[in-house]
Amino acid sequence: MGLYAERIFPWLLDRSLSHPAIESRRRALVAQASGEVLEIGFGSGATLPFYDPARVTRLTVVEPSAGMNRRAAARLAASPVPVDSVPGAGEALPFAAASFDTLVCCLTLCSVADPPAVLAEVRRVLRPGGRFLFLEHVASDDPARRRWQARLTPLQKVIAVGCHLDRDSAALVRAAGFTLAPVVQEIEPAFGAMAPLVPLISAAAAVPAAGATGPAPLAAAS
Ligand SMILES: C[S@@+](CC[C@H](N)C(=O)[O-])C[C@H]1O[C@@H](n2cnc3c(N)ncnc32)[C@H](O)[C@@H]1O
């Protein structure tokens, strides 16, 4: 990875995603985590302060970027819960099947190279009945906005190191075989002119209990 992806982008990301409108959503998402927890796309560790030591037995985090891992070091040292940082990527998680009760993914499905592969891994490492908690900006339900998202995504992928504005993450989660109730897209007014182009969803999907039928055919990723 180059200088921009490993040095400048992690710094930029910390500044742009420390917005209170994001912090409050991270807090609400992570507060639901319990038991043995895995977080993928840990970044610089912005979610870490929000894990509840009374609910989380152990947290494992996976982040492929060395630059992000460097920035996460101070937060890891001050973690409120026992934590292991493991090198790797969501497409090939280095864990046995059915290892975790909760999997957290915060603003990361937009950036992974192969969402169906990542979601298959998420499902594999979660126990039956386990929960997949995610917060993402997604493809808009509004066709006009979605066209703009598609136009701007090539630029966004360069600026934000692989991030897609036009990814339908809820559909991808369902296609991976999770149970997911209808999700509401939120337009965050604090994001100003960009707000309609980054509608947010926050949701808890469930792995069907043991014995349920397998995943539906995977949808193509954008
Ligand atoms: C927009 S950042 C979000 C970071 C953090 N979750 C947060 O809320 O600030 C996306 C993160 O996903 C990571 N990422 C990219 N591809 C990934 C993959 N295939 N598997 C796991 N993480 C990945 C990036 O390195 C980056 O740290």
The ligand as an SDF file (V2000), in Angstrom:
LIG
                    3D

 27 29  0  0  0  0  0  0  0  0999 V2000
  -14.0090    3.6290    6.5100 C   0  0  0  0  0  0  0  0  0  0  0  0
  -12.9100    2.6470    7.4560 S   0  0  0  0  0  0  0  0  0  0  0  0
  -13.8380    2.3830    8.9390 C   0  0  0  0  0  0  0  0  0  0  0  0
  -12.9630    2.0990   10.1120 C   0  0  0  0  0  0  0  0  0  0  0  0
  -13.6890    1.8980   11.4650 C   0  0  0  0  0  0  0  0  0  0  0  0
  -14.5410    0.7370   11.4450 N   0  0  0  0  0  0  0  0  0  0  0  0
  -14.4490    3.1250   11.8660 C   0  0  0  0  0  0  0  0  0  0  0  0
  -15.6340    3.0320   12.1790 O   0  0  0  0  0  0  0  0  0  0  0  0
  -13.8310    4.2100   11.8930 O   0  0  0  0  0  0  0  0  0  0  0  0
  -12.9670    1.0940    6.6190 C   0  0  0  0  0  0  0  0  0  0  0  0
  -11.9550    0.1220    7.1720 C   0  0  0  0  0  0  0  0  0  0  0  0
  -12.1130   -1.1570    6.5370 O   0  0  0  0  0  0  0  0  0  0  0  0
  -10.8230   -1.6870    6.3140 C   0  0  0  0  0  0  0  0  0  0  0  0
  -10.9070   -2.6990    5.2520 N   0  0  0  0  0  0  0  0  0  0  0  0
  -10.7840   -2.5270    3.9250 C   0  0  0  0  0  0  0  0  0  0  0  0
  -10.8800   -3.7030    3.2820 N   0  0  0  0  0  0  0  0  0  0  0  0
  -11.0830   -4.6420    4.2340 C   0  0  0  0  0  0  0  0  0  0  0  0
  -11.2520   -6.0600    4.1940 C   0  0  0  0  0  0  0  0  0  0  0  0
  -11.2620   -6.7110    3.0460 N   0  0  0  0  0  0  0  0  0  0  0  0
  -11.4160   -6.6990    5.3670 N   0  0  0  0  0  0  0  0  0  0  0  0
  -11.4370   -6.0200    6.5400 C   0  0  0  0  0  0  0  0  0  0  0  0
  -11.2800   -4.6810    6.6360 N   0  0  0  0  0  0  0  0  0  0  0  0
  -11.1050   -3.9970    5.4890 C   0  0  0  0  0  0  0  0  0  0  0  0
   -9.9830   -0.4940    5.9500 C   0  0  0  0  0  0  0  0  0  0  0  0
   -8.5940   -0.7390    6.0690 O   0  0  0  0  0  0  0  0  0  0  0  0
  -10.5000    0.5380    6.9320 C   0  0  0  0  0  0  0  0  0  0  0  0
   -9.7970    0.5090    8.1330 O   0  0  0  0  0  0  0  0  0  0  0  0
  1  2  1  0
  2  3  1  0
  2 10  1  0
  3  4  1  0
  4  5  1  0
  5  6  1  0
  5  7  1  0
  7  8  2  0
  7  9  1  0
 10 11  1  0
 11 12  1  0
 11 26  1  0
 12 13  1  0
 13 14  1  0
 13 24  1  0
 14 15  1  0
 14 23  1  0
 15 16  2  0
 16 17  1  0
 17 18  1  0
 17 23  2  0
 18 19  1  0
 18 20  2  0
 20 21  1  0
 21 22  2  0
 22 23  1  0
 24 25  1  0
 24 26  1  0
 26 27  1  0
M  CHG  2   2   1   9  -1
M  END
$$$$
